[in-house]
Amino acid sequence: MILALDSSTAYAGAALYNETGILAEFTWLSHRDQTTQLLPLVQKMFEIENLSPEKITGVAAALGPGSFNGLRVALSEAKGIALSLDVPIFGFSSLDVLAAAHTYLNGNLCALVEAGRGRFGVGFYRVKAGKWRQDGDYLNLDLQELIERIEDPTFIAGELKPADRAELTRRLPKALILPAAVSQRRAGLLAELAWHRLSLGEPGDDLAALQPIYLHQPVKRPSDGN
């Protein structure tokens, strides 16, 4: 069973997943209070499903980009659980998790998360026939920089304030901004990605080396077994 944790932004998530699929999943607006909220909700999932933490065979963590303080919460908790239970840990970019939710599309996809101070962590992807691949590095952009980078028809998915959503709609007539409900990162999908790697017999990521993705400058994506 996979336990997945995500505190990349003000929206946080947790999920339990096994061979049957999602067992339990929470997504909530944490208001930057993930430190006090995350573990109690994890405990609640185990209570709802009448399960013991000893059933965990792997842990998944969202690595960001996102908020500087929030990123450390889920990853620290995931590392502690993986270490205490001696199970593998699997880290995924939060942007990759968001992109993987939209394999039903065909074409260009822009996935974004709030990075604070009016900036976004951004990843561009190509989606075709149920598969996706990243196009370029992760970027740290403000709204104007984001608009300047989108010239072709593009789907845009991610957390957007109403004013930003309206501005993108007005200035990018070739873009389609996906609805907020389908643009939300899901810990259940994070868990599913980790379950796939676990099922392939992967040993997981290096516990000590696994770090959050902070976008002070463009970075390469982490290895995700794809």
C-alpha positions as CSV (number, residue, x, y, z in Angstrom):
1,M,0.0,0.0,0.0
2,I,1.2,3.5,-1.0
3,L,0.9,6.5,1.3
4,A,1.1,9.7,-0.8
5,L,1.7,13.2,0.7
6,D,1.6,16.6,-1.1
7,S,2.1,20.0,0.6
8,S,3.5,21.8,-2.4
9,T,1.2,24.8,-2.2
10,A,-1.7,26.1,0.0
11,Y,-3.6,23.1,-1.4
12,A,-2.4,19.9,0.2
13,G,-3.3,16.3,-0.3
14,A,-2.9,12.8,1.1
15,A,-4.0,9.4,-0.2
16,L,-3.8,5.7,0.3
17,Y,-3.5,3.4,-2.7
18,N,-3.1,-0.3,-3.3
19,E,-3.7,-2.8,-6.1
20,T,-7.4,-2.1,-6.2
21,G,-6.9,1.7,-6.6
22,I,-7.5,4.6,-4.3
23,L,-8.6,3.6,-0.8
24,A,-8.8,7.1,0.7
25,E,-7.9,10.6,-0.5
26,F,-8.0,14.1,1.0
27,T,-7.5,17.4,-0.8
28,W,-7.9,20.6,1.1
29,L,-7.0,24.3,1.3
30,S,-4.6,24.3,4.1
31,H,-4.0,28.0,4.3
32,R,-0.2,27.2,4.8
33,D,-1.0,25.2,7.9
34,Q,0.1,21.8,6.6
35,T,2.4,21.2,9.5
36,T,-0.5,20.8,12.0
37,Q,-3.0,19.3,9.5
38,L,-1.2,16.7,7.4
39,L,-0.6,13.9,9.9
40,P,-4.0,14.1,11.6
41,L,-5.6,13.6,8.2
42,V,-3.3,10.7,7.4
43,Q,-4.4,9.1,10.7
44,K,-8.0,9.8,9.8
45,M,-7.6,7.9,6.5
46,F,-6.3,4.9,8.3
47,E,-9.2,5.0,10.8
48,I,-11.8,5.3,7.9
49,E,-10.3,2.3,6.2
50,N,-9.6,0.4,9.4
51,L,-6.0,-0.1,8.4
52,S,-2.7,0.0,10.2
53,P,0.3,2.0,9.1
54,E,2.3,-1.2,9.1
55,K,0.4,-2.0,5.8
56,I,2.4,0.7,4.0
57,T,4.9,-0.8,1.5
58,G,5.9,2.5,-0.1
59,V,5.7,6.3,0.4
60,A,5.2,8.9,-2.3
61,A,6.1,12.6,-1.9
62,A,5.4,15.6,-4.1
63,L,8.7,17.5,-4.5
64,G,7.4,20.8,-5.9
65,P,8.0,23.4,-7.2
66,G,5.7,25.3,-4.9
67,S,5.9,27.3,-1.6
68,F,9.3,27.3,0.1
69,N,8.0,26.2,3.5
70,G,5.1,24.0,2.4
71,L,7.4,21.8,0.3
72,R,9.4,20.6,3.2
73,V,6.4,19.5,5.3
74,A,5.2,16.5,3.1
75,L,8.7,15.5,2.2
76,S,10.0,15.5,5.8
77,E,7.0,13.5,6.9
78,A,7.3,11.1,4.0
79,K,11.0,10.5,4.7
80,G,10.3,9.9,8.4
81,I,7.6,7.3,7.6
82,A,9.8,5.6,5.0
83,L,12.7,5.4,7.4
84,S,10.7,4.2,10.4
85,L,8.9,1.5,8.3
86,D,11.9,0.7,6.1
87,V,10.0,1.1,2.9
88,P,11.0,2.8,-0.4
89,I,10.2,6.4,-1.0
90,F,9.3,7.8,-4.5
91,G,9.5,11.5,-5.3
92,F,7.7,13.2,-8.1
93,S,7.6,16.7,-9.4
94,S,4.3,18.3,-8.5
95,L,4.1,19.6,-12.1
96,D,4.5,16.1,-13.5
97,V,1.7,14.9,-11.2
98,L,-0.5,17.6,-12.6
99,A,0.4,16.8,-16.2
100,A,-0.2,13.1,-15.8
101,A,-3.8,13.8,-14.9
102,H,-4.4,15.2,-18.5
103,T,-3.3,12.4,-20.8
104,Y,-6.8,12.4,-22.3
105,L,-5.8,15.6,-24.1
106,N,-3.8,16.0,-27.3
107,G,-1.5,18.9,-27.9
108,N,0.4,21.4,-25.7
109,L,-0.1,21.5,-22.0
110,C,1.1,24.1,-19.5
111,A,1.0,22.9,-15.9
112,L,1.6,25.5,-13.2
113,V,1.6,25.8,-9.4
114,E,1.8,29.0,-7.3
115,A,5.3,29.8,-6.2
116,G,4.6,32.9,-4.1
117,R,4.9,36.6,-4.7
118,G,2.9,36.5,-7.9
119,R,5.1,33.9,-9.5
120,F,4.4,30.3,-10.8
121,G,6.3,27.1,-11.1
122,V,5.7,26.1,-14.7
123,G,6.2,23.0,-16.8
124,F,5.4,22.6,-20.5
125,Y,4.4,19.3,-21.9
126,R,3.3,17.5,-25.1
127,V,0.4,15.1,-24.7
128,K,-0.5,12.6,-27.4
129,A,-2.3,9.2,-27.4
130,G,-2.5,8.9,-23.7
131,K,1.2,9.7,-23.1
132,W,3.0,12.9,-22.1
133,R,6.5,14.2,-22.1
134,Q,8.1,17.3,-20.7
135,D,9.2,19.9,-23.2
136,G,12.1,21.9,-21.6
137,D,13.0,22.6,-18.0
138,Y,10.8,23.7,-15.2
139,L,10.5,27.5,-15.1
140,N,9.8,30.2,-12.5
141,L,7.6,32.8,-14.3
142,D,5.4,35.7,-13.4
143,L,2.1,36.1,-15.3
144,Q,3.5,38.4,-18.0
145,E,6.4,36.0,-18.6
146,L,4.0,33.1,-18.8
147,I,1.9,34.9,-21.4
148,E,4.9,35.8,-23.5
149,R,6.0,32.1,-23.7
150,I,2.6,30.8,-24.9
151,E,2.1,31.3,-28.7
152,D,0.6,28.1,-29.9
153,P,-2.8,26.6,-28.9
154,T,-2.2,25.3,-25.3
155,F,-4.1,23.8,-22.5
156,I,-3.4,25.5,-19.1
157,A,-3.9,23.5,-15.9
158,G,-3.2,24.7,-12.3
159,E,-4.1,26.8,-9.4
160,L,-5.1,30.3,-10.7
161,K,-6.7,33.2,-8.9
162,P,-9.8,34.5,-10.7
163,A,-8.0,37.6,-11.8
164,D,-5.2,35.6,-13.3
165,R,-7.6,33.2,-15.0
166,A,-9.4,36.2,-16.5
167,E,-6.2,37.8,-17.7
168,L,-5.0,34.6,-19.3
169,T,-8.3,34.1,-21.0
170,R,-8.3,37.7,-22.4
171,R,-4.7,37.7,-23.6
172,L,-4.3,34.1,-24.8
173,P,-7.2,33.5,-27.2
174,K,-5.5,30.3,-28.5
175,A,-5.2,28.9,-25.0
176,L,-7.8,26.9,-23.1
177,I,-7.7,27.3,-19.3
178,L,-9.0,24.1,-17.8
179,P,-11.6,24.4,-15.0
180,A,-10.4,24.6,-11.5
181,A,-11.8,21.3,-10.4
182,V,-9.9,19.3,-13.0
183,S,-6.7,21.5,-12.6
184,Q,-6.3,20.4,-8.9
185,R,-3.3,18.2,-8.1
186,R,-4.4,14.9,-6.6
187,A,-2.6,12.9,-4.1
188,G,-4.4,9.8,-5.5
189,L,-2.6,10.3,-8.8
190,L,0.7,10.8,-7.0
191,A,0.1,7.5,-5.2
192,E,-0.8,5.8,-8.5
193,L,2.5,6.9,-10.1
194,A,4.4,5.6,-7.2
195,W,2.5,2.3,-7.2
196,H,3.5,1.8,-10.8
197,R,7.2,2.2,-9.9
198,L,6.8,-0.1,-6.9
199,S,5.0,-2.7,-9.0
200,L,8.0,-2.7,-11.4
201,G,10.2,-3.6,-8.5
202,E,12.0,-0.3,-8.3
203,P,14.0,0.2,-5.1
204,G,12.8,3.8,-4.7
205,D,14.7,7.1,-4.6
206,D,17.7,7.8,-2.4
207,L,16.2,8.8,1.0
208,A,19.1,11.1,1.9
209,A,19.4,12.7,-1.6
210,L,15.8,13.4,-2.2
211,Q,15.2,17.1,-2.0
212,P,12.4,19.7,-2.8
213,I,12.5,21.4,-6.2
214,Y,13.1,25.1,-5.6
215,L,13.0,27.1,-8.7
216,H,15.6,29.8,-8.2
217,Q,16.8,28.9,-11.7
218,P,15.8,26.3,-14.3
219,V,16.3,22.7,-13.3
220,K,16.1,19.3,-14.9
221,R,13.3,17.0,-13.9
222,P,14.1,14.2,-11.4
223,S,14.2,10.6,-12.6
224,D,10.8,9.2,-12.3
225,G,11.3,5.8,-13.8
226,N,9.4,6.6,-17.0
